[in-house]
Amino acid sequence: MLICCRRSSLIKPEKTNNLRLHRHQITNYMFRKSGFTIIEVLIVVLVIGILSSTAIGTYSGAIRDTAQRSAQDKLQTFFQSCKDRARLRKLDVKILYNEGAKSLINPDSTTSFLNIPEINSKSIPKLIEINKEGKFMVNGKTINKLDLLLMLPGGKLATITIHL
C-alpha cells in the first residue's frame, strides 16, 4: 500500500515511523479524553444552578404579580357592580367586610358577595356605604380610593389601590 505526501511522492508505511507515531498519539489521546474531569462536571452543575435559580426567581415574581392583579381586578369589579346597583336602583348600598370569612358582602343582595382570602383585614374598613349618586363613604366621609394590603404567595405584602 502506498501513501501520498505533500511532495507528491509515494512513501511506503513500513519505512515511515512518523505515521505510526502519529496514529499512536491519536489513539492515546482518545483513550485519555474518554470522560469528563471533575472540574468540567462542577462547572456544568454550577451553570445549571445559576440558570435554574434565575428561572425560579422570575417565575415566583410572575406568580406574585398575577395574584396581585387578579385580586385587584376582582375588587375593582365588585365595587363597580355595587356602585352601578346603587345608581340604577337609586338606593343606598352597604358593603360589609366579614373578617372571619375574609369576604365582602352586600347584605341587601344575595349575589353581591366576594371572597378575597389574600386581603389583610387591618387595611379594609368594616363598613363601606354607597349613596344613590354612587359616592363611596367610610365613617361619613367621601372616599375616592381604597388602599388595601394583600398577602401574596411567598408571604410578601403588597399595597393595591382601588379607584372608586
N, C-alpha and C positions, 0 to 999 in steps of 0.2 A: 504494500500500500504506500502511496506517495502523497506527501502533503505539500501544498503550495505556500510559499512565504511571500513576503513583500517584494523581494528581489525578483520575483517571478522564476525562481529556481526551484527545483524539486529536491526535497530532503527526505531521507528515509528516517522513520521514527526511531529505529534502533540506534542510530548514530547521534540522535539529538536528546541530550539529557535535560535540556531546559523545558521541553514539552512535558516530559514525565514529572518533573519537579513542579511545574505549574499545576498539573492535574492533582498532584499530591497536596499542594497548598489549598486548592479549592475544596477538596474532599475534607481536609481537616477543618477548614473554616465553616463548612456546612455542619459538621458534627458539633463544633464548638458553639454555634449560634442556634441550636435547635430549640431552645427555650427562652424564657424571659428572665431577666435578672430581677432581684427583689426590689431594686430601685425603680425599674420600669413599672412593675406592678404597683408600687406605692404611689408613684406619680399618677397613674391612671385612676386609682382609687381616690386620690386627693382631688383630681379634676372632676370626677363624677360627684363627689361630696359637695364641692363648691357649686356645681350646676344644680344639683337637687335642692340645696338649701336656698338658692335664689328662687327656684321654681316654687318651693313651698311658701316662701315669704310672699311672693307675688299672688299665689293662689289664695292664701288666707286674707290678704288685703282685699282681694276681689270679693271674697265671701262677705267680709265686713261691710264693704261698700254696698253690696247688693241687699244685705239685711237692712241697712240704714235707709236706702232708697225705697225699699218695699214698705217699711213701717211709715215713712213719711208720706208715701202715696196713699196708703190706707187711711191715715189720719186726715189728710187733706180731703180725700173723697168723702169720708164720714162727716166732717164738719161742713163741707159744701152741701151735702144732701140734707143735713139738719137746717142749714140756712135757707135752702130752697123750700123746705117744708114750712118754715115759719113765714116766709114771704107769700107763698101760694095760698096757704090756708088762713093767713092773716091772724095767727095766734102765736103766743109766746111758747117757746120750746125750751125745755130744761134738759141738760145733759149731766148725768151723774157719773162720777168715777167710782167704781166698785173696787176697792183696794184688794180684797180677798181674791176676786176673780180676775183682777188686772184687766178690767174691761170698762168701756164707756157705754152707758145705757141712756136711752131716751125713754123715760117711764110711760110716756103717753103713746108710744108706738111699739108694737111687737117686732117690727122689722129693723128698727134703728138700734143696732147692737154691734159693738166692735170689740173683739178680744185682741189685746196687744200685750203679750207676755213680756216683751222687751222693755216696756216703759218703766221708768223709775217713778215710784209713787210719790216721792217728795217733790217732784217737779211739776205735777199737774194739779190744778185746782179740783176740789171735790165737787163743786157745782159751777157749771157754766150755763148762763142763760142767753137765749137769743130772742130779741124782741121782734115785733111784727115787721119792722123795717129791715131785719136781717143783721142787726148790730149785735156783736157778742159782748157780754158783760160778765165780769167777775167781781163779786163783792160790791155791786152797784157802780163799778167803773167800766167804761167802754174800753175794749182792747181791740187792737188790730192784728196782733200776732201772739202766738204762744211759743215760748222756748222750752222745749222738753228734753229731758235726759233719757237716753236709751242705753240699755245694756246689750252690747254687741257680742257676737261669738268671740271667745278668747278672753272674756271678762273686761273688755275695754268699754269705757263710757263715751258716748258721742252726744253732742247737742244738735238737735234739729229745730228748725224754725218753721212753724205752720202759719202761713199768712191767711187771716180770716176774712 
